[in-house]
Amino acid sequence: MPLTRDLADSVVVITGGSGGIGAATALRLARRGAAVVVGARRPGATAEVVSACRAEGGRALGVPVDVTEPAAVEALAQRAVEEFGRLDAWVNNASVAAYGTFTDQPIDEFRRVIETDLLGVAYGTRTAITHLRATGGGVIVNVSSVLGEVTVPYLSGYTTAKHGVRALSGAVRQELQLAGDREISVCVLLPASIGTPLYRNAANHTGVRVGPLPPVYAPEVVARRIVRLLEHPRREAHAGGVGALLARQWRLAPGLHERVMAVYADRTTFRGEPAAPTSGTVFAPADDPSAVDGGWHHRRWTAARLAALGVAGAGFALAGLRRARRS
């Protein structure tokens, strides 16, 4: 079921809204006239996003929130209801990342990534269902990742959490169906590599500066997809064509894909410059201005990258044909 009212009349909560995908989505919703409630850990950056939304003609409210605290997530919902009278949609977008091998990464960082990226989604989904039931239904969008379908090295906590978001969302959908709550939609969004500030703010224990796997898409690509899901819900949707391609390759030849992606990630994650160990923003937010774009040159699809993707696609197609012939 889509939103129960026009988007211009809807109230949408977005976690992780002070930058990146969350900020891009808030601005897009504001342009459509929606009331936007921006939840994030950075008060200053959140205020910047709220001001930008209002400048676009939208109604907006900023609420400080740490999604690892269930009481804080409920307080976010209450503030939204107090300000705008109800909730119509909820976007679980808050996320952190930590780079390093599984055995080298500090266990407290691994745990915190799970608490933010998976439990934060669980708390948001639980809270949203309660409030959406009270207002006659609505839409929940849980932002996972293409790494919720495939895996890469050096991001074990992030990948684990994003797989968990898909599983949680599926189980909740089934429970809502059995309870007769068909007016509440739970959607999962699976973005490819998106050029947000997430990577420069990530914890890093590799000794080298890291960045997103190419090719990299603009945050606005995801924002457009989120808004479309609010109006036309689907169980799962991709943002960025390469993400959908990777998922198909994984299903076609999982063993081959795992080996290829291990090498590809090992060769493209590291940016050559030494980097001191850091916990990034895993435990505490950075004190910097709001930014949608992380400066990863997402528009530069070089011929070499496209050629590599073409070769990989051909290899997986060949593997599929060979498997079909053997069966």
C-alpha positions in Angstrom: 0.0 0.0 0.0 1.3 3.5 -0.8 0.9 6.5 1.4 -2.6 7.1 2.5 -2.5 10.8 1.4 -0.6 12.8 -1.1 3.1 13.3 -0.6 2.6 17.0 -0.2 0.3 16.4 2.8 2.5 13.7 4.4 4.8 13.7 7.4 8.0 11.8 6.9 10.7 11.0 9.5 14.3 10.4 8.2 17.0 9.2 10.4 20.6 9.9 9.5 19.3 13.1 7.9 22.1 15.5 8.6 24.1 14.6 5.5 24.5 12.2 2.5 21.5 10.2 1.5 19.3 11.5 4.4 19.9 15.1 3.6 19.4 14.6 -0.2 16.1 12.8 0.6 14.9 15.5 3.0 15.5 18.2 0.4 13.7 16.2 -2.3 10.7 15.7 0.0 10.7 19.4 0.9 10.5 20.3 -2.8 7.4 18.1 -3.0 5.8 19.9 -0.1 6.1 17.1 2.5 6.7 17.8 6.2 10.1 16.4 7.0 11.4 15.4 10.4 15.2 15.2 10.3 16.7 13.0 13.0 20.5 12.9 13.4 23.3 13.1 16.0 24.8 16.4 14.8 22.6 19.4 15.9 24.4 22.0 13.8 24.3 20.0 10.6 20.7 19.0 11.2 19.8 22.6 11.6 21.4 23.3 8.2 19.3 20.7 6.5 16.2 22.0 8.2 16.9 25.5 7.0 17.6 24.2 3.4 14.3 22.3 3.5 12.4 25.4 4.6 14.1 27.4 1.9 12.7 24.9 -0.6 9.2 25.7 0.7 8.8 22.6 2.8 7.9 22.2 6.5 10.8 20.8 8.5 11.8 19.9 12.0 15.2 18.8 13.3 15.5 16.4 16.3 18.7 15.2 17.8 18.7 11.4 18.1 21.0 8.5 18.5 19.3 5.5 16.9 21.1 3.0 19.1 18.8 4.2 22.0 15.2 3.0 21.7 13.9 5.7 24.0 15.5 8.4 21.8 13.9 6.9 18.7 10.5 6.9 20.3 11.1 10.6 21.4 11.8 11.4 17.8 8.4 10.0 16.8 6.7 11.9 19.6 8.3 15.2 18.5 7.1 14.6 15.0 3.5 13.9 16.1 3.6 16.9 18.5 4.8 19.2 15.6 2.7 17.9 12.7 0.0 15.8 14.2 0.8 12.4 12.8 3.3 10.2 10.9 2.8 8.9 7.4 6.2 7.5 6.5 9.5 6.6 8.2 12.9 6.2 6.5 15.5 4.3 8.4 18.8 5.6 6.9 21.2 6.2 9.8 24.5 4.3 9.2 28.1 4.1 10.2 31.0 1.9 8.8 34.2 0.5 10.0 37.1 -0.8 7.8 39.5 -3.5 8.8 39.9 -7.3 8.7 37.4 -9.0 11.0 40.2 -10.1 13.4 41.9 -6.7 13.4 38.8 -4.5 13.9 38.2 -3.6 17.6 35.2 -5.7 18.8 33.5 -2.6 20.4 33.5 -1.0 17.0 32.1 -4.1 15.3 29.3 -4.1 18.0 28.6 -0.4 17.5 28.2 -0.8 13.8 25.6 -3.6 14.4 23.9 -1.5 17.0 23.6 1.5 14.6 23.0 -0.1 11.2 20.8 -3.0 12.3 19.4 -2.4 15.8 18.8 1.3 14.9 16.6 0.1 12.0 14.8 -2.3 14.3 14.0 0.4 16.8 12.9 2.7 14.0 10.7 0.1 12.4 9.1 -0.9 15.7 8.4 2.7 16.6 7.1 3.5 13.1 4.6 0.6 13.1 3.1 1.7 16.3 2.5 5.3 15.1 1.4 4.3 11.5 -1.2 2.0 13.0 -2.6 4.9 14.9 -2.9 7.0 11.7 -4.3 4.4 9.4 -1.1 3.2 7.7 1.9 4.4 5.8 5.3 3.4 4.4 8.5 2.3 6.0 11.7 2.4 3.9 14.7 0.6 5.4 17.9 1.6 3.6 20.1 -1.5 3.3 22.8 -1.8 0.7 23.9 -3.9 -2.2 26.1 -5.3 0.5 22.9 -6.6 2.0 22.9 -9.1 -0.9 26.6 -9.6 -1.7 29.8 -9.4 0.5 33.1 -7.7 0.3 36.2 -7.9 2.6 37.1 -5.3 5.1 33.5 -4.3 6.0 32.3 -7.3 7.9 30.2 -5.4 10.5 28.6 -3.2 7.9 27.8 -6.1 5.6 26.4 -8.2 8.4 24.1 -5.4 9.5 22.9 -4.7 6.0 22.1 -8.4 5.4 20.2 -8.2 8.7 18.1 -5.3 7.6 16.8 -7.3 4.7 16.0 -10.3 6.9 14.3 -8.1 9.6 12.2 -6.3 7.0 11.0 -9.6 5.5 10.0 -11.0 8.8 8.2 -7.9 9.8 6.3 -7.9 6.4 5.1 -11.4 7.1 3.9 -10.5 10.6 2.0 -7.5 9.3 0.4 -9.7 6.6 -0.7 -12.3 9.2 -2.0 -9.5 11.5 -4.0 -8.0 8.7 -2.0 -4.8 8.7 -1.9 -4.5 4.9 -2.0 -0.7 5.1 1.6 -0.6 6.3 4.3 -1.2 3.7 7.9 -2.2 4.6 10.3 -1.5 1.7 14.0 -2.3 1.5 16.3 -0.1 -0.6 19.6 -1.6 -1.8 21.9 1.3 -3.0 25.1 0.6 -4.9 28.2 2.6 -3.9 27.0 6.1 -3.2 29.3 9.1 -2.9 28.4 10.3 0.6 30.6 11.4 3.5 30.2 7.9 5.1 33.6 6.7 3.8 35.7 9.6 5.1 33.9 9.4 8.4 34.3 5.6 8.7 36.4 3.8 11.3 39.6 2.6 9.7 42.1 0.0 10.8 43.7 -0.9 7.5 46.6 1.6 7.6 45.5 3.1 4.3 42.9 5.7 3.2 39.7 4.0 2.0 36.9 4.9 -0.4 33.8 3.5 -2.0 34.1 0.8 -4.6 33.7 2.2 -8.1 31.5 3.1 -9.9 30.1 5.6 -7.5 26.6 7.2 -7.8 25.3 10.5 -6.5 23.3 10.6 -3.3 20.4 12.1 -5.2 20.0 8.8 -7.1 19.0 7.2 -3.8 16.8 10.1 -2.8 14.8 9.8 -6.0 14.3 6.1 -5.3 13.2 6.6 -1.7 10.6 9.2 -2.8 9.3 6.8 -5.5 9.0 4.0 -2.9 6.9 6.2 -0.7 4.5 6.7 -3.6 4.9 3.2 -5.2 6.1 0.8 -2.5 7.9 -2.4 -3.4 9.4 -5.2 -1.3 12.9 -4.4 -2.5 14.4 -2.0 -4.9 17.9 -1.1 -6.1 19.4 2.4 -6.5 22.2 2.3 -9.0 22.3 -0.1 -11.9 25.5 -1.8 -11.0 24.1 -2.9 -7.7 21.3 -4.8 -9.4 23.9 -6.3 -11.8 26.0 -7.5 -8.8 23.0 -9.1 -7.2 22.2 -11.0 -10.3 25.7 -12.2 -10.7 25.8 -13.4 -7.1 22.7 -15.4 -7.6 24.0 -16.9 -10.9 27.5 -17.9 -9.6 27.9 -17.2 -5.9 31.3 -18.9 -5.5 32.8 -17.2 -8.5 31.3 -13.9 -7.6 32.7 -14.1 -4.1 36.2 -14.7 -5.4 36.0 -11.9 -8.0 34.6 -9.4 -5.6 37.3 -10.2 -3.0 40.0 -9.2 -5.6 38.1 -6.2 -6.9 37.5 -4.8 -3.4 41.1 -5.4 -2.4 42.3 -3.5 -5.4 39.8 -0.6 -5.4 39.1 0.1 -1.7 42.5 1.5 -0.8 43.5 4.9 -2.1 47.3 4.6 -1.6 47.8 7.2 1.1 48.7 6.1 4.7 46.0 6.5 7.3 46.3 6.4 11.1 43.9 4.1 13.0 40.6 5.9 13.8 37.2 5.1 15.2 35.7 7.8 12.8 32.1 8.6 13.7 31.2 5.1 15.0 30.9 6.3 18.6 30.5 10.1 18.2 29.5 12.4 15.4 31.9 14.6 13.6 31.6 18.3 14.3 31.4 19.4 10.6 28.9 21.1 8.4 26.2 19.2 6.6 27.2 17.8 3.2 25.3 15.7 0.8 28.2 14.8 -1.4 31.4 13.2 -0.1 33.6 14.3 -3.0 34.1 10.8 -4.6 33.7 12.0 -8.2 30.6 9.9 -8.7 30.1 11.3 -12.3 33.4 10.0 -13.6 32.6 6.6 -15.1 36.0 5.9 -16.7 36.4 3.7 -19.7 38.6 1.4 -17.7 35.9 0.9 -15.1 33.2 0.3 -17.6 35.4 -2.2 -19.4 36.1 -4.0 -16.2 32.4 -4.3 -15.5 31.8 -5.5 -19.0 34.4 -8.2 -18.7 33.0 -9.3 -15.3 29.5 -9.4 -16.7 30.6 -11.5 -19.6 32.5 -13.9 -17.3 29.4 -14.4 -15.1 27.2 -15.0 -18.2 29.7 -17.6 -19.4 29.6 -19.2 -16.0 25.9 -19.3 -16.1 25.8 -20.9 -19.6 28.3 -23.6 -18.4 26.2 -24.3 -15.4 23.0 -24.6 -17.5 24.7 -27.0 -19.8 25.8 -29.2 -16.9 22.4 -29.3 -15.4 
